C-alpha cells in the first residue's frame, strides 16, 4: 500500500510530465502575459511617467487574465479521459489529491509568470524596490488564483461551454487579490510601507490553501455524477 | 472478523422522472461474479456508478463487510473500469501503470507480469496514442492486475476487444474469482465464465 505522500507526489510528477508533453498549455498563458504587457507601451506612446505609474496594474491584470486562460486545462483532460474518476476512487482523501493537481498547475502556469515578471517590470520602467515587492505579491497571489480558480473549474468542467460562467464565477473572487497586490506595488514604488497589504495577501493565501481543496473535491464529485 | 462481502438492499434509481430500477437486492461473496443484463438505457451503468459511489441511490443501501461503503475499507478494496479508460494518451504504457500503482497500491503482479498477462509485453515505452482501441482496453484492464483489489466493477469490459482479447479477459476474470475475488460486470456479449459462481440480474 503506497502512502498518501507517495500518491500526492505521483500526481504532481504526472501532471508536470503531461505539461512537458503538451507544451502549448505551458507556453500559451506565458505568451499571453508577455504579449499584453509588451503591447501596452506601444498603445500608450512615449509617456514613461504614465507607464511607470500604471505598471503594477498592467502586470497584475495580465497575470490574472493569463491565469484565467489556463484554468480550464486544470481538470479538462482528466475529466474527459476518466482519470478523474480513478483519482476520486482512490482510498485517499480526494481534496488532498486535488491539492496536488492544483500545485502542479501553479508550477506550470504561475511560476513561469513569476520568473518572467522582473524582465517585463524593467521594460515598463519600474523601480527596483517596486520590482521586489511585485515578485513577493506574485509569489503570494498567483497560487491563490490557481486555488480559487480550481473551485470554479470543478463546478463547470461538466458543462459543454463553461468558459463564460467560469469567468463570471471566478473573477469577482480574484478582485481582492488584485486590489491588495497592485496597491502594495504602487505603495512600494513611492517608498511607503507595504507590510499590511502583504499580510493580507499571506492571509488570503493560507485561507485558500486550507479551504479551497474541499469545495473543489465536492464540486468534482458532483461534476462526474452526470 | 466480518467476512468480505457486498450486500445490496432494495436499491433503486430514478433518473429524470424515469424509474430505471427498483428493489435490486443481491449479495456477493468471495469467488462470485455478478452479470448485469438488460437493454441499452436500462440502467446498468447507473447501477455500477451507484456501486462506485459516484451517484447516490434514490433509495436502498450498499454494505461492504456489513458496514456502509463510506466507513469501511471499500475504496481500498474496489477497482472500477468504466466506459472511459482512465489512462492518459500522452503518457507511455509504463508511466500510466506506475501512476495507477501510486494511486491504489501494489500487489500480486509486477508491472512486467501484468503486461505479459494482457499480452502487451514490449509496449512499455509506447505512447498510449500509438496503441489501438483494443490495446488501450487491455491496458486499462491490466491496471486491475497490478493493484490488490478484491472487488472489480467492470462496465462493458469487452468493448473493442477481438475474440482473442475477450477470451484472455475471461481467463483473467476466472482466475480472479478463483483466488477469492469478486466481480460485478455488464456485457452485451455472451460471457463465458465457466467454473465460477455466476449470478445474473436482468434489468428491464
Interface residues (C-beta under 8 A of the other chain):
Chain A: X1 X2 X6 X7 X10 X11 X14 X17 X18 X21 X22 X77 X80 X81 X82 X83 X85 X86 X87 X88 X89 X90 X91 X92 X97 X221 X224 X225
Chain B: X49 X52 X53 X54 X55 X73 X75 X76 X78 X79 X80 X82 X83 X84 X85 X86 X87 X88 X89 X90 X91 X95 X98 X99 X100 X101 X102 X103 X104 X105 X106
